[in-house]
Amino acid sequence: MEKHYTNGEVTIIWKPDLCIHSANCIRGLPDVFNNRARPWITPEGAETNAIIEQVKKCPSGALSYTMNDATTSSDNKPEPENLTAAAKLTGLANGPLLVEGSFEYYNAKGELIATKGKAFLCRCGQSSNKPFCDSSHKKVGFQAE
């Protein structure tokens, strides 16, 4: 699932299944990203360039954008030359498993879910968005071995 929010110039695309709730967007541009409001994304709250710069800082790739004139877009995928690189997996301290590089994730039904240049996978077993991290590890005090 993905949701789209536009100010007429740029459309912000949010894929909640990839969101790890780092709150970078909320801290970085609270006039656009406010998890206490509905809708929680209001692109009218800032200039387009500020929105683009904040979206680029999304660590999970849950936020991306497209320009409505269709000349520029960001889908948070790696540059083409990186698509042939092997995936790199890194266990983050007391947190999720970071997967970077070229990979494909298929669910149990055989549906392609992610081909992102990076994803955060749950290691604590408590995520309500498995296999993706939703930051539940913080609530349960997960300690990695």
C-alpha positions as CSV (number, residue, x, y, z in Angstrom):
1,M,0.0,0.0,0.0
2,E,1.1,3.5,-0.7
3,K,-0.4,6.9,-0.1
4,H,0.1,10.1,-2.1
5,Y,0.1,13.7,-0.8
6,T,0.6,16.7,-3.2
7,N,1.0,20.4,-3.0
8,G,0.5,20.7,-6.8
9,E,4.2,20.8,-7.5
10,V,5.5,17.7,-5.7
11,T,3.8,14.5,-4.7
12,I,5.1,12.8,-1.5
13,I,4.7,9.0,-1.6
14,W,4.4,7.2,1.7
15,K,4.7,3.4,1.9
16,P,3.7,2.6,5.5
17,D,4.8,-1.0,5.2
18,L,8.4,0.2,4.9
19,C,8.3,2.9,7.6
20,I,10.4,2.2,10.7
21,H,9.1,5.3,12.6
22,S,12.5,6.9,13.0
23,A,10.6,10.3,13.2
24,N,13.3,12.0,11.1
25,C,10.6,13.5,8.9
26,I,8.6,14.8,11.9
27,R,11.7,16.3,13.6
28,G,13.1,17.7,10.3
29,L,10.0,19.3,8.8
30,P,7.1,19.3,11.4
31,D,5.0,21.7,9.3
32,V,4.7,19.0,6.7
33,F,5.0,15.8,8.8
34,N,2.8,15.7,11.9
35,N,1.8,12.3,13.2
36,R,-0.8,13.8,15.5
37,A,-2.8,15.4,12.6
38,R,-4.9,13.8,9.9
39,P,-3.8,13.7,7.2
40,W,-0.4,13.4,8.8
41,I,1.4,14.7,5.7
42,T,0.5,18.2,4.5
43,P,2.8,19.2,1.7
44,E,1.4,22.8,1.7
45,G,3.4,23.3,5.0
46,A,6.7,24.0,3.3
47,E,8.4,24.9,0.1
48,T,8.9,22.1,-2.4
49,N,12.7,22.1,-2.2
50,A,12.6,21.7,1.6
51,I,10.2,18.8,1.2
52,I,12.5,17.1,-1.3
53,E,15.5,17.5,1.0
54,Q,13.6,16.0,4.0
55,V,12.2,13.1,2.0
56,K,15.7,12.2,0.9
57,K,16.7,11.8,4.5
58,C,14.2,9.0,5.1
59,P,16.3,6.1,6.3
60,S,13.9,3.3,5.3
61,G,12.8,4.5,1.9
62,A,9.2,4.7,3.1
63,L,9.0,8.3,1.8
64,S,9.8,9.2,-1.8
65,Y,8.6,11.9,-4.1
66,T,7.8,12.7,-7.7
67,M,7.6,16.0,-9.3
68,N,4.2,16.6,-10.9
69,D,5.8,17.8,-14.1
70,A,7.3,14.3,-14.3
71,T,10.9,15.6,-14.9
72,T,12.3,14.5,-11.5
73,S,11.5,11.8,-9.1
74,S,13.0,9.8,-6.2
75,D,12.0,6.3,-5.4
76,N,14.8,5.8,-2.9
77,K,16.2,3.0,-5.1
78,P,20.0,2.7,-5.5
79,E,21.7,4.1,-8.5
80,P,21.7,1.7,-11.5
81,E,25.4,0.8,-11.1
82,N,24.6,-0.5,-7.5
83,L,21.9,-2.9,-8.7
84,T,24.4,-5.6,-9.5
85,A,26.1,-5.4,-6.1
86,A,25.4,-8.1,-3.6
87,A,23.2,-7.3,-0.7
88,K,24.9,-6.3,2.5
89,L,23.3,-7.2,5.9
90,T,24.2,-5.3,9.1
91,G,22.8,-6.0,12.5
92,L,22.2,-2.6,14.1
93,A,23.0,-2.4,17.8
94,N,19.9,-3.6,19.7
95,G,17.8,-2.9,16.6
96,P,16.8,-4.2,13.2
97,L,18.8,-5.9,10.5
98,L,19.7,-3.4,7.8
99,V,19.7,-4.8,4.3
100,E,21.4,-2.7,1.6
101,G,22.1,-3.3,-2.1
102,S,20.3,-5.3,-4.7
103,F,17.7,-7.7,-3.3
104,E,14.2,-8.9,-3.8
105,Y,11.8,-9.7,-1.0
106,Y,8.8,-12.0,-1.7
107,N,6.1,-12.7,0.8
108,A,4.7,-16.2,1.4
109,K,2.2,-15.8,-1.4
110,G,5.1,-15.2,-3.9
111,E,4.3,-11.5,-4.3
112,L,7.3,-9.1,-4.7
113,I,7.2,-6.8,-1.8
114,A,10.4,-4.9,-1.9
115,T,13.3,-4.3,-4.2
116,K,14.7,-1.2,-2.4
117,G,18.3,-0.3,-2.0
118,K,17.7,-0.6,1.7
119,A,15.3,-2.1,4.2
120,F,15.1,-2.6,7.9
121,L,14.0,-6.1,9.0
122,C,12.7,-7.0,12.4
123,R,15.1,-9.0,14.7
124,C,13.1,-8.7,17.9
125,G,10.0,-10.6,16.7
126,Q,7.6,-7.9,18.0
127,S,7.0,-5.8,14.9
128,S,3.4,-5.5,13.8
129,N,4.7,-5.0,10.3
130,K,6.8,-8.1,9.8
131,P,9.3,-8.7,8.3
132,F,9.9,-5.0,8.4
133,C,10.9,-3.1,11.6
134,D,8.4,-0.8,13.2
135,S,10.7,0.2,16.1
136,S,9.0,-2.2,18.5
137,H,12.5,-3.2,19.7
138,K,12.7,0.1,21.6
139,K,9.5,-0.6,23.5
140,V,10.5,-4.2,24.5
141,G,14.1,-3.4,25.3
142,F,15.5,-5.8,22.7
143,Q,19.1,-6.7,23.3
144,A,21.0,-8.2,20.4
145,E,23.5,-10.9,21.1
